[in-house]
C-alpha cells in the first residue's frame, strides 16, 4: 500500500476516534455510548446516594434526628465515632459524600453518553472507600440506613460502569483531561464551597448560643456561696477531694455524645490538677431505668452494672479501670469478651458476674437515674460544673472553654458539699423560658377550646392514639375552667407515614384516618361537632375504625353522609398535612406530643412532684 493511501486510511480511522474532549481516546479505554436504560439506572443510583448523604448532612446542621434515625441511634453513633469525621479537618464524612455524589450526578447529566465511562477510574476509588466504610459499619454496629443506602448506591453505580465496554485500565492516560472527571470535580468543589459557607454560619450561630449559655453558667458558678449540704458527686471520683473545678456528669456507656464528652474530660484531667470528675448513670434502657420507655441502648444497663460491680469488688481503682474499658467499648460486649477482660483485670469471672447481676448494682443504677430525673434530666450527658448545669455540651470544646473560663476566675477549692443543682421544676421552667417565641399560625375557631379571644395560647400537636398525647390533652382541658384567659388548640401530627412524610415508619396505623375524621367533623359539625368527636376519640380505648367513627358522628348529631363525603375529600387530607408542615417549620424534634405555650416550646409538661404545666401556664397568664 502506498504512503499516501496509508496516510488517508489513518486520517479516516482517526476521524471517528475522538472523545468528548476533542482528543483521541487514551490507550486501554475507547469511547463507548451507553443505552438509555443504563443511563436511567445510573441516574437513579446516584440520586439515591445524593438523597441519603443529604439527609446525613441535614442531620448535622439541624442538630436533631432525621426520619429513620432516632436520637442515639445508629446514625448518631456513626457520626460521633472516630470514623464519622475526616482526620485533620474534623469535617463530617457526610459532607465529602454529598459533594462526591453531586459531582458524579452533575457529570452524568451533562456529559454526552459516550463520555461518561471515563468516570470509571474515579468511581473505582469511590467504591474502595464504600467497601472500607461498610466494613466499619458492620464491625462497629453502625447500621445507619442512610449510610447503607449511600454506599449501596455508590457500589451499584460502580457495578453498572464495570458492565460497560470497554473496561479499560484503572487509570487510563489523560484521565484528568476527561470532561466527565472535570465536571465531577467542578460539582464537588461547588458543593464543598456551599457546605463550607453553611457550616461556618451554623458554627457562628452555635458559638453565639454556646457563649450565652456559658456566660450564664459561669456567672452562676461565680455567684455560688460557701454554704455546704449533702455532697453532689458520684460514688467514685478522679482528682482531688477539694477542687476548684468539680465536674459531675450523668452519662450512659452507649450514648454517642457521652463518648465524646469522656474523651474531652480525660484530656483535661491529664492537663490540670485543680479539677475533679465523677459520673452517675442514666442508661437509656427500661431494664434498669424506670424513667425511660424504650431501650435505645440495648447493653447500657449491663455496662452500668458492670462498672458498679467493679467498684464493689475493686474500689475506686477497680471502678475507673472498668469505666475506661466500657467507654472504649462504647458499652458493648459479649459474654466471652467480658470474661476475657475480667481475667485480664484480675477478677474471678463467676464472682464478678454474681455481683453484677445482684440487687445492689441494680439499686445503685436506679438511684442515679432517680436523682437525674429529680434534677430534670432531658438528655445525656447532663453535665454540672460546681453544681451548675452546663448546657449545649454537644458543641465542640464546650467543656474545655467552660473549664478555662472558670479557672480564670481563680475559684477557691471546695468540696462537693458546696454544689447544689436546681431541682427539676426550676430547670424545666428555665428551659421553657429560654426557648424562642415561634410565630404559629392561628388554629381555626372550630378546633379551639376555651374563649377564642383569650390572650394566652396553648397549642399541642399529637397523635390521637398516643398515650402521652391523650394524657396531655386531658390535663389541659380539665383545667380550662380555672384558666378563663387561656385558649387551647389541638392539631394532628399522626404517627402514620401514609400521610406524614416526615416519618419513615408507622406507630399508629389509624393516625391519618382519625386526623382526617376530625377535620371533616369541624367542617360538618362546627365547633360542637369537633369538640364532641375529639373528646370521644381521646377517651376511646378500642381500635378506631371507619365504622366506629361514622357511628359516633351520627350520635353527635352530624349528617353521616355529608361527613363521609368530607372525610374522603382532598381538602381535608391537605389540612392534615398542613398541621404536619407547621411542626416541620417551627421545631426540628419529631416527637409527640409537642406543646407550645404562648409560642414557646415546652420540652416537658409533667414532673413527679411538681405542677410543671400549671406553673408554665400561670406564668404566661401573669405576663399578659
C-alpha positions as CSV (number, residue, x, y, z in Angstrom):
1,X,0.0,0.0,0.0
2,X,1.4,3.5,-1.0
3,X,2.3,6.0,1.7
4,X,-0.4,8.5,0.5
5,X,-3.1,5.8,0.8
6,X,-1.9,4.7,4.2
7,X,-2.0,8.3,5.4
8,X,-5.6,8.7,4.2
9,X,-6.6,5.5,5.9
10,X,-5.0,6.7,9.2
11,X,-6.9,10.0,8.9
12,X,-10.2,8.2,8.2
13,X,-9.7,5.9,11.2
14,X,-8.6,8.8,13.5
15,X,-11.6,11.0,12.4
16,X,-14.1,8.7,14.2
17,X,-12.0,8.1,17.3
18,X,-12.2,11.3,19.3
19,X,-13.9,11.6,22.7
20,X,-15.9,14.4,24.2
21,X,-12.7,16.4,24.9
22,X,-11.9,16.5,21.2
23,X,-8.8,14.3,21.7
24,X,-8.1,10.8,20.8
25,X,-9.2,8.3,23.4
26,X,-6.5,7.2,25.8
27,X,-4.9,3.8,25.3
28,X,-6.7,1.0,27.1
29,X,-10.2,2.7,27.1
30,X,-12.0,3.9,23.9
31,X,-15.2,5.9,24.0
32,X,-18.5,3.9,24.2
33,X,-22.0,5.2,24.4
34,X,-24.4,3.8,27.0
35,X,-28.0,2.9,26.4
36,X,-31.0,4.8,27.8
37,X,-32.0,2.1,30.3
38,X,-28.4,2.0,31.6
39,X,-28.3,5.8,31.9
40,X,-31.6,5.9,33.8
41,X,-30.4,3.2,36.2
42,X,-27.2,5.2,36.8
43,X,-29.2,8.3,37.4
44,X,-31.5,6.5,40.0
45,X,-28.5,5.1,41.8
46,X,-26.7,8.4,42.1
47,X,-30.0,10.2,43.1
48,X,-30.4,7.7,45.9
49,X,-26.9,8.3,47.1
50,X,-27.3,12.1,46.9
51,X,-30.6,11.9,48.9
52,X,-29.1,9.7,51.6
53,X,-25.9,11.6,52.1
54,X,-28.0,14.8,52.0
55,X,-30.1,13.5,54.9
56,X,-27.0,12.9,56.9
57,X,-25.8,16.5,56.2
58,X,-29.2,17.8,57.2
59,X,-28.9,15.8,60.5
60,X,-25.6,17.6,61.1
61,X,-26.9,21.1,60.5
62,X,-30.4,20.6,62.2
63,X,-28.9,19.0,65.3
64,X,-31.8,16.5,65.6
65,X,-32.7,13.2,64.3
66,X,-34.0,12.6,60.8
67,X,-36.7,10.1,59.8
68,X,-35.4,6.6,60.2
69,X,-32.7,7.6,62.6
70,X,-33.9,8.2,66.1
71,X,-31.9,10.1,68.8
72,X,-29.0,7.9,70.0
73,X,-29.5,5.5,67.1
74,X,-27.0,4.1,64.5
75,X,-26.8,7.4,62.6
76,X,-25.9,9.4,65.8
77,X,-23.4,6.7,66.8
78,X,-21.8,6.6,63.4
79,X,-21.4,10.4,63.2
80,X,-20.0,10.6,66.8
81,X,-17.4,7.8,66.1
82,X,-13.9,8.3,65.0
83,X,-15.0,7.2,61.5
84,X,-17.6,9.9,61.4
85,X,-15.3,12.8,60.5
86,X,-12.3,13.4,58.2
87,X,-9.0,13.3,60.2
88,X,-7.2,16.6,60.4
89,X,-10.0,18.9,59.4
90,X,-12.8,17.4,61.6
91,X,-15.3,17.5,58.8
92,X,-18.2,15.1,58.8
93,X,-17.7,12.3,56.2
94,X,-21.3,13.0,55.0
95,X,-20.0,16.4,53.6
96,X,-17.4,14.5,51.5
97,X,-20.0,12.0,50.4
98,X,-22.6,14.6,49.4
99,X,-20.1,16.6,47.4
100,X,-18.8,13.5,45.6
101,X,-22.2,12.2,44.7
102,X,-23.5,15.6,43.5
103,X,-20.3,15.9,41.3
104,X,-20.9,12.5,39.8
105,X,-24.6,13.2,39.2
106,X,-23.7,16.5,37.5
107,X,-21.3,14.7,35.2
108,X,-23.8,12.0,34.5
109,X,-26.4,14.7,33.5
110,X,-24.2,17.0,31.5
111,X,-21.5,14.9,29.7
112,X,-22.5,13.1,26.5
113,X,-23.3,9.4,27.0
114,X,-20.2,8.3,25.0
115,X,-18.0,10.0,27.6
116,X,-19.4,9.1,31.0
117,X,-17.5,5.8,31.1
118,X,-14.4,8.0,31.7
119,X,-15.7,8.2,35.3
120,X,-14.8,4.5,35.8
121,X,-11.4,5.2,37.5
122,X,-12.8,7.8,39.9
123,X,-15.7,5.6,40.8
124,X,-13.4,2.7,41.4
125,X,-11.7,4.8,44.1
126,X,-15.1,5.7,45.5
127,X,-16.0,2.0,45.5
128,X,-13.0,1.2,47.6
129,X,-14.0,3.9,50.1
130,X,-17.5,2.4,50.3
131,X,-16.2,-1.1,50.9
132,X,-14.0,0.3,53.7
133,X,-16.9,2.1,55.4
134,X,-19.2,-0.9,55.0
135,X,-16.6,-2.9,57.0
136,X,-16.5,-0.2,59.6
137,X,-20.3,-0.1,59.8
138,X,-20.6,-3.9,60.2
139,X,-17.7,-4.1,62.8
140,X,-18.9,-1.1,64.8
141,X,-22.6,-1.9,64.7
142,X,-23.4,1.4,62.9
143,X,-26.3,0.2,60.8
144,X,-27.3,3.7,59.8
145,X,-29.9,3.3,56.9
146,X,-28.8,6.5,55.1
147,X,-25.1,5.4,55.3
148,X,-26.1,2.0,53.9
149,X,-28.1,3.4,51.0
150,X,-25.3,5.8,50.1
151,X,-22.7,3.1,49.9
152,X,-25.1,0.7,48.1
153,X,-25.8,3.4,45.5
154,X,-22.1,4.0,45.1
155,X,-21.3,0.3,44.7
156,X,-24.3,-0.2,42.4
157,X,-23.1,2.7,40.2
158,X,-19.6,1.2,40.1
159,X,-21.0,-2.2,39.1
160,X,-23.1,-0.5,36.4
161,X,-20.0,1.2,34.9
162,X,-18.0,-2.1,35.0
163,X,-20.6,-3.7,32.8
164,X,-20.0,-1.2,30.1
165,X,-17.3,-1.9,27.5
166,X,-14.5,-1.3,27.2
167,X,-13.5,-1.9,30.8
168,X,-10.0,-0.4,30.4
169,X,-7.2,0.2,32.9
170,X,-7.7,1.5,36.4
171,X,-6.5,5.0,35.4
172,X,-6.3,5.4,31.6
173,X,-4.0,8.0,30.2
174,X,-5.5,11.5,30.0
175,X,-7.8,10.6,32.9
176,X,-7.8,14.1,34.4
177,X,-8.4,15.7,30.9
178,X,-11.7,13.7,30.6
179,X,-14.7,16.0,30.5
180,X,-16.6,13.6,32.8
181,X,-14.0,13.8,35.5
182,X,-13.7,17.6,35.1
183,X,-17.5,18.1,35.5
184,X,-17.4,15.9,38.6
185,X,-14.6,18.0,40.1
186,X,-16.5,21.2,39.4
187,X,-19.6,19.8,41.1
188,X,-17.6,18.5,44.0
189,X,-15.9,21.9,44.5
190,X,-19.2,23.8,44.2
191,X,-20.9,21.7,46.8
192,X,-17.9,21.8,49.1
193,X,-17.8,25.6,48.9
194,X,-21.6,25.8,49.8
195,X,-21.1,23.4,52.7
196,X,-18.1,25.4,54.0
197,X,-20.2,28.6,54.0
198,X,-23.2,26.9,55.5
199,X,-21.1,25.2,58.2
200,X,-19.3,28.5,59.1
201,X,-22.7,30.2,59.6
202,X,-24.0,27.3,61.6
203,X,-20.9,27.2,63.8
204,X,-21.2,31.0,64.3
205,X,-24.8,30.7,65.5
206,X,-23.9,27.7,67.6
207,X,-21.0,29.6,69.1
208,X,-23.2,32.5,70.0
209,X,-25.7,30.2,71.7
210,X,-22.8,28.4,73.4
211,X,-21.3,31.7,74.6
212,X,-24.6,32.9,76.1
213,X,-25.1,29.6,77.9
214,X,-21.5,29.5,79.0
215,X,-21.6,33.1,80.3
216,X,-24.8,32.3,82.3
217,X,-23.3,29.1,83.7
218,X,-20.0,30.8,84.7
219,X,-21.9,33.7,86.2
220,X,-23.9,31.3,88.4
221,X,-20.8,29.3,89.3
222,X,-19.0,32.5,90.4
223,X,-22.1,33.6,92.4
224,X,-22.3,30.4,94.4
225,X,-21.7,30.7,98.2
226,X,-19.8,28.8,100.8
227,X,-22.8,27.0,102.4
228,X,-22.5,23.3,102.5
229,X,-25.1,20.5,102.4
230,X,-25.3,17.0,101.0
231,X,-22.3,16.3,98.7
232,X,-23.2,16.3,95.0
233,X,-20.8,13.8,93.5
234,X,-20.6,10.3,92.1
235,X,-19.6,7.3,94.2
236,X,-16.1,7.4,92.7
237,X,-14.0,10.5,91.9
238,X,-11.0,11.4,89.8
239,X,-8.9,14.3,91.0
240,X,-8.7,15.9,94.5
241,X,-11.5,15.8,97.1
242,X,-11.4,19.6,97.3
243,X,-11.1,21.0,93.8
244,X,-11.6,24.5,92.3
245,X,-13.5,22.9,89.3
246,X,-15.8,19.9,90.1
247,X,-17.4,18.1,87.1
248,X,-20.3,15.7,87.7
249,X,-22.0,14.0,84.7
250,X,-25.0,11.8,84.2
251,X,-24.0,9.5,81.3
252,X,-24.6,6.2,79.6
253,X,-21.9,4.0,78.2
254,X,-23.7,3.6,74.8
255,X,-24.5,7.3,74.4
256,X,-22.5,8.7,71.5
257,X,-22.2,12.2,72.9
258,X,-21.1,10.8,76.2
259,X,-18.2,9.1,74.4
260,X,-17.0,12.4,73.0
261,X,-17.5,14.1,76.4
262,X,-15.5,11.5,78.2
263,X,-12.5,11.9,75.9
264,X,-12.6,15.7,76.3
265,X,-12.6,15.3,80.1
266,X,-9.8,12.7,80.0
267,X,-7.6,15.2,78.3
268,X,-8.4,17.9,80.8
269,X,-7.6,15.6,83.7
270,X,-4.2,15.0,82.2
271,X,-3.5,18.7,81.9
272,X,-4.9,20.0,85.2
273,X,-4.6,19.3,88.9
274,X,-7.4,21.6,90.0
275,X,-10.2,19.5,88.5
276,X,-12.2,16.6,89.9
277,X,-14.6,14.4,87.9
278,X,-17.3,11.9,88.8
279,X,-20.0,10.1,86.9
280,X,-23.6,8.9,87.6
281,X,-25.6,6.5,85.5
282,X,-28.6,7.2,83.3
283,X,-28.8,4.3,80.8
284,X,-31.5,4.7,78.1
285,X,-32.9,1.3,78.8
286,X,-36.0,0.4,80.9
287,X,-34.4,-2.8,82.2
288,X,-32.7,-0.8,84.9
289,X,-34.1,2.7,84.4
290,X,-37.8,3.1,85.0
291,X,-37.8,6.6,83.7
292,X,-37.4,5.6,80.0
293,X,-39.9,3.7,77.9
294,X,-37.7,2.0,75.2
295,X,-34.3,0.5,75.0
296,X,-32.4,2.9,72.8
297,X,-29.1,1.5,74.1
298,X,-29.6,-2.3,74.5
299,X,-26.5,-3.1,76.6
300,X,-26.4,0.1,78.6
301,X,-27.8,-1.4,81.8
302,X,-25.3,-4.3,81.9
303,X,-22.5,-1.8,81.2
304,X,-23.5,0.4,84.1
305,X,-24.0,-2.6,86.4
306,X,-20.6,-3.9,85.3
307,X,-19.0,-0.6,86.4
308,X,-20.7,-0.8,89.7
309,X,-19.7,-4.4,90.3
310,X,-16.1,-3.4,89.6
311,X,-16.4,-0.6,92.2
312,X,-17.9,-3.0,94.7
313,X,-15.1,-5.6,94.2
314,X,-12.2,-3.3,93.3
315,X,-12.9,0.0,94.9
316,X,-12.0,3.3,93.3
317,X,-9.3,1.8,91.1
318,X,-11.5,-1.1,90.1
319,X,-14.4,1.2,89.0
320,X,-12.3,3.5,86.9
321,X,-10.4,0.7,85.1
322,X,-13.7,-0.9,84.2
323,X,-15.2,2.5,83.3
324,X,-12.4,3.3,80.9
325,X,-12.7,-0.1,79.2
326,X,-16.5,0.4,78.9
327,X,-16.0,3.8,77.3
328,X,-13.5,2.3,74.9
329,X,-16.0,-0.5,74.1
330,X,-18.9,2.0,73.7
331,X,-20.7,0.0,76.3
332,X,-21.0,-3.1,74.1
333,X,-19.6,-6.6,74.9
334,X,-20.4,-10.3,74.6
335,X,-20.1,-12.8,77.5
336,X,-16.8,-14.0,76.0
337,X,-15.4,-10.5,75.7
338,X,-16.4,-9.6,79.2
339,X,-15.0,-12.8,80.7
340,X,-11.7,-12.3,78.9
341,X,-11.4,-8.7,80.2
342,X,-12.3,-9.7,83.8
343,X,-9.5,-12.2,83.8
344,X,-7.1,-9.5,82.5
345,X,-8.2,-7.2,85.3
346,X,-7.7,-9.9,87.9
347,X,-11.3,-10.7,88.7
348,X,-12.9,-14.1,89.2
349,X,-15.5,-14.0,86.3
350,X,-18.0,-16.1,88.2
351,X,-17.9,-13.9,91.3
352,X,-17.9,-10.7,89.2
353,X,-21.0,-11.9,87.3
354,X,-22.8,-12.8,90.5
355,X,-22.2,-9.3,91.9
356,X,-23.1,-7.6,88.6
357,X,-26.4,-9.5,88.4
358,X,-27.2,-8.9,92.1
359,X,-29.7,-6.5,93.6
360,X,-27.1,-4.0,94.8
361,X,-25.8,-2.9,91.3
362,X,-29.4,-2.5,90.1
363,X,-30.2,-0.4,93.1
364,X,-27.2,1.9,92.6
365,X,-28.0,2.4,88.9
366,X,-31.7,3.2,89.6
367,X,-30.7,5.5,92.4
368,X,-28.6,7.6,90.0
369,X,-31.5,7.6,87.4
370,X,-33.9,8.8,90.1
371,X,-31.6,11.6,91.0
372,X,-31.2,12.6,87.4
373,X,-35.0,12.8,86.9
374,X,-35.3,14.9,90.1
375,X,-32.8,17.4,88.5
376,X,-34.8,17.5,85.3
377,X,-32.6,15.4,83.0
378,X,-33.6,15.7,79.4
379,X,-30.6,14.1,77.6
380,X,-27.2,12.6,78.2
381,X,-24.6,13.7,79.0
382,X,-26.1,16.0,81.6
383,X,-23.1,17.9,82.9
384,X,-22.7,20.0,86.0
385,X,-19.7,22.2,86.9
386,X,-19.6,23.2,90.5
387,X,-23.3,22.3,90.8
388,X,-24.4,24.4,87.8
389,X,-25.7,22.7,84.7
390,X,-23.6,23.3,81.5
391,X,-26.0,23.3,78.5
392,X,-25.1,22.6,74.9
393,X,-22.4,20.1,75.8
394,X,-22.6,18.6,72.3
395,X,-21.0,21.7,70.8
396,X,-17.2,21.4,70.1
397,X,-14.9,22.2,73.0
398,X,-17.7,23.4,75.3
399,X,-16.2,21.6,78.3
400,X,-12.7,22.9,77.7
401,X,-13.9,26.5,77.3
402,X,-16.0,26.3,80.4
403,X,-13.2,25.0,82.5
404,X,-10.8,27.6,81.1
405,X,-13.2,30.5,81.8
406,X,-14.0,29.3,85.3
407,X,-10.3,28.7,86.1
408,X,-9.6,32.3,85.0
409,X,-11.8,33.5,87.9
410,X,-9.4,31.7,90.4
411,X,-12.1,30.0,92.4
412,X,-11.2,28.5,95.7
413,X,-11.0,24.7,96.1
414,X,-14.2,23.4,97.6
415,X,-15.8,20.0,98.4
416,X,-18.7,18.6,96.5
417,X,-20.9,19.6,99.5
418,X,-20.8,23.2,98.1
419,X,-22.6,22.2,95.0
420,X,-26.4,22.3,94.9
421,X,-28.0,21.9,91.4
422,X,-31.5,23.3,91.0
423,X,-34.5,20.9,91.1
424,X,-36.4,19.7,88.1
425,X,-39.1,22.3,88.3
426,X,-36.6,25.2,88.3
427,X,-34.6,23.6,85.4
428,X,-37.7,22.9,83.3
429,X,-39.0,26.4,83.7
430,X,-35.6,27.9,82.7
431,X,-35.6,25.6,79.7
432,X,-39.0,26.7,78.6
433,X,-38.2,30.4,79.2
434,X,-35.0,30.1,77.2
435,X,-36.8,28.8,74.1
436,X,-37.5,31.4,71.4
437,X,-41.1,32.6,70.7
438,X,-42.2,31.0,67.5
439,X,-44.8,32.5,65.1
440,X,-47.5,29.9,65.0
441,X,-50.5,30.3,62.6
442,X,-53.8,30.6,64.4
443,X,-55.9,27.4,64.5
444,X,-59.4,27.6,63.0
445,X,-62.0,28.6,65.6
446,X,-63.7,25.2,65.4
447,X,-60.6,23.5,66.7
448,X,-60.2,25.7,69.7
449,X,-61.2,25.0,73.3
450,X,-61.9,27.9,75.7
451,X,-62.5,31.5,74.7
452,X,-61.3,32.1,71.2
453,X,-60.3,35.6,72.1
454,X,-58.3,34.6,75.2
455,X,-54.8,36.1,75.3
456,X,-52.9,33.0,76.3
457,X,-52.5,30.4,73.7
458,X,-51.7,26.7,74.2
459,X,-51.0,24.6,71.1
460,X,-50.5,20.8,71.1
461,X,-49.5,18.6,68.2
462,X,-50.0,14.9,68.7
463,X,-51.4,11.6,67.6
464,X,-54.8,10.6,69.0
465,X,-53.7,7.1,69.8
466,X,-50.5,8.1,71.5
467,X,-50.8,7.7,75.3
468,X,-48.9,10.8,76.4
469,X,-50.7,12.9,73.8
470,X,-54.0,11.8,75.3
471,X,-52.8,12.4,78.8
472,X,-51.6,15.9,78.0
473,X,-54.9,16.8,76.2
474,X,-56.9,15.7,79.2
475,X,-54.7,17.6,81.6
476,X,-55.2,20.8,79.7
477,X,-59.0,20.5,79.0
478,X,-59.7,19.7,82.7
479,X,-58.1,22.9,83.8
480,X,-59.6,25.3,81.2
481,X,-62.4,26.3,83.6
482,X,-59.7,27.5,86.0
483,X,-57.9,29.4,83.2
484,X,-60.6,31.6,81.6
485,X,-57.9,33.7,79.8
486,X,-56.5,30.6,78.0
487,X,-57.4,29.1,74.7
488,X,-56.3,25.7,73.6
489,X,-55.9,24.2,70.1
490,X,-55.1,20.5,69.3
491,X,-53.5,19.8,65.9
492,X,-52.9,16.5,64.4
493,X,-49.4,15.0,64.0
494,X,-50.3,11.4,63.1
495,X,-47.5,8.8,63.7
496,X,-48.6,7.3,60.4
497,X,-46.4,7.5,57.4
498,X,-49.3,7.2,55.0
499,X,-50.0,10.9,55.4
500,X,-46.9,12.1,57.4
501,X,-44.0,12.4,55.1
502,X,-41.6,13.3,58.0
503,X,-41.7,9.8,59.3
504,X,-40.0,6.6,58.0
505,X,-42.2,4.2,60.0
506,X,-45.7,3.9,61.4
507,X,-46.5,3.7,65.1
508,X,-50.3,4.0,64.8
509,X,-51.9,2.8,61.6
510,X,-55.2,4.7,62.2
511,X,-53.4,8.0,62.8
512,X,-54.2,9.6,59.4
513,X,-57.7,8.1,59.3
514,X,-58.5,9.7,62.7
515,X,-56.9,13.1,61.9
516,X,-59.0,13.4,58.7
517,X,-62.1,12.4,60.5
518,X,-61.6,15.3,62.9
519,X,-61.1,17.8,60.1
520,X,-64.3,16.6,58.5
521,X,-66.2,16.9,61.8
522,X,-65.0,20.5,62.1
523,X,-66.4,21.2,58.6
524,X,-69.7,19.4,59.1
525,X,-70.5,19.9,62.8
526,X,-68.6,23.1,63.5
527,X,-67.1,23.6,67.0
528,X,-69.6,21.4,68.9
529,X,-69.2,18.5,66.4
530,X,-65.4,18.8,66.5
531,X,-65.3,19.0,70.3
532,X,-67.6,16.0,70.7
533,X,-65.6,13.8,68.4
534,X,-62.3,14.9,69.8
535,X,-63.3,14.1,73.3
536,X,-64.8,10.7,72.2
537,X,-61.6,9.7,70.4
538,X,-59.3,10.8,73.3
539,X,-61.3,8.6,75.7
540,X,-62.0,5.7,73.3
541,X,-59.7,2.7,74.2
542,X,-60.7,0.3,71.4
543,X,-59.4,0.1,67.9
544,X,-60.7,3.1,65.9
545,X,-62.3,2.0,62.6
546,X,-64.2,3.9,59.9
547,X,-67.5,2.3,61.1
548,X,-66.9,3.3,64.7
549,X,-66.2,6.9,63.6
550,X,-69.3,7.1,61.4
551,X,-71.5,5.7,64.2
552,X,-70.0,8.3,66.6
553,X,-70.6,11.1,64.1
554,X,-74.3,10.2,63.9
555,X,-74.6,10.1,67.7
556,X,-73.3,13.6,67.9
557,X,-76.0,14.9,65.5
558,X,-73.9,15.3,62.4
559,X,-75.1,14.1,59.0
560,X,-73.2,10.9,58.3
561,X,-73.3,11.1,54.5
562,X,-72.1,14.7,54.5
563,X,-69.3,13.8,57.0
564,X,-68.3,10.8,55.0
565,X,-68.1,12.9,51.8
566,X,-65.9,15.4,53.5
567,X,-63.8,12.8,55.2
568,X,-62.8,11.4,51.8
569,X,-62.2,14.8,50.2
570,X,-58.8,16.2,49.2
571,X,-59.1,19.5,51.2
572,X,-59.5,17.5,54.5
573,X,-56.3,15.5,53.8
574,X,-54.5,18.6,52.8
575,X,-55.5,20.2,56.1
576,X,-53.9,17.3,58.0
577,X,-50.7,17.8,56.0
578,X,-50.8,21.5,56.8
579,X,-50.7,20.7,60.6
580,X,-47.7,18.4,60.0
581,X,-45.9,21.1,57.9
582,X,-46.2,23.6,60.8
583,X,-44.3,21.3,63.1
584,X,-41.6,20.8,60.4
585,X,-41.2,24.6,60.2
586,X,-41.2,25.5,63.9
587,X,-39.4,22.6,65.6
588,X,-36.8,20.0,64.5
589,X,-37.7,17.4,67.0
590,X,-40.2,15.0,65.5
591,X,-41.7,13.8,68.8
592,X,-45.2,13.9,70.2
593,X,-46.8,15.5,72.0
594,X,-45.4,18.9,71.0
595,X,-46.5,21.6,73.5
596,X,-46.3,25.3,72.9
597,X,-47.3,27.9,75.5
598,X,-47.5,31.4,74.0
599,X,-45.3,30.3,71.2
600,X,-42.5,28.8,73.4
601,X,-41.9,25.1,73.0
602,X,-42.1,23.2,76.3
603,X,-39.8,20.2,76.1
604,X,-41.8,18.6,79.0
605,X,-45.1,19.1,80.7
606,X,-45.2,16.9,83.8
607,X,-42.9,16.1,86.8
608,X,-43.4,13.5,89.5
609,X,-43.5,16.0,92.4
610,X,-44.4,19.4,90.9
611,X,-47.2,21.0,88.7
612,X,-45.0,22.0,85.8
613,X,-47.8,22.5,83.3
614,X,-49.7,24.8,85.7
615,X,-46.6,26.7,86.6
616,X,-45.8,27.5,82.9
617,X,-49.4,28.5,82.1
618,X,-49.8,30.7,85.2
619,X,-46.5,32.4,84.3
620,X,-47.8,33.1,80.8
621,X,-51.1,34.4,82.2
622,X,-49.3,36.7,84.6
623,X,-47.3,38.1,81.8
624,X,-50.4,39.3,79.9
